[in-house]
Amino acid sequence: MPDEEEDAQGRFEALLAQVLGDDEKALAHRAAKDFRQTARADAVGAKTSFERNRDRPAKPPRRRPKRQG
């Protein structure tokens, strides 16, 4: 019996380690996910801004004063 309990405990610990993984891997995965989400949000904002401004007429060029001298 004790061997079966130790065996089950060992399997459980191995499964738990596999599921939880390494903290560094989890942090790297989370950082990559956050980066992708930020990039996606920026792209959506840029597209929205572009589409909002696409129909707006362009500003006339600014007049520059003539040089004297």
C-alpha positions in Angstrom: 0.0 0.0 0.0 2.6 2.6 0.9 4.3 2.1 -2.5 1.0 2.7 -4.3 0.5 5.9 -2.3 4.0 7.1 -3.0 3.6 6.2 -6.7 0.3 8.1 -6.9 1.9 11.0 -5.1 4.8 11.0 -7.5 2.5 10.9 -10.5 0.5 13.7 -9.0 3.6 15.9 -8.4 4.9 15.1 -12.0 1.5 16.1 -13.5 1.3 19.2 -11.3 4.8 20.2 -12.4 3.9 19.7 -16.0 0.7 21.7 -15.7 2.3 24.6 -13.8 5.4 24.6 -15.8 8.4 26.9 -15.1 7.8 30.3 -13.7 10.2 31.9 -16.2 8.3 30.2 -19.1 5.0 31.5 -17.7 6.3 35.0 -17.3 7.7 35.0 -20.8 4.4 33.7 -22.2 2.5 36.4 -20.3 4.8 39.1 -21.5 4.5 38.0 -25.1 0.7 37.9 -24.7 0.6 41.4 -23.2 2.8 42.6 -26.0 0.5 41.1 -28.6 -2.6 42.6 -27.0 -1.0 46.0 -26.8 0.0 45.8 -30.5 -3.5 44.7 -31.5 -5.1 47.6 -29.5 -2.7 50.1 -31.1 -3.5 48.7 -34.6 -7.3 48.9 -34.0 -6.9 52.5 -32.7 -4.8 53.4 -35.8 -7.3 51.9 -38.1 -10.2 53.7 -36.4 -8.3 57.0 -36.6 -7.4 56.4 -40.2 -11.0 55.7 -41.2 -12.3 58.7 -39.3 -9.8 61.0 -40.9 -10.0 59.5 -44.4 -13.1 61.4 -45.4 -12.0 64.7 -43.9 -10.6 67.2 -46.5 -6.9 67.9 -46.3 -5.8 71.1 -44.6 -4.5 73.7 -47.0 -0.7 74.2 -46.9 0.4 76.8 -44.5 1.5 80.1 -46.1 5.0 81.1 -45.4 6.0 84.7 -45.1 8.3 85.9 -47.9 11.9 86.5 -46.9 13.0 90.1 -46.7 16.5 90.9 -47.5 
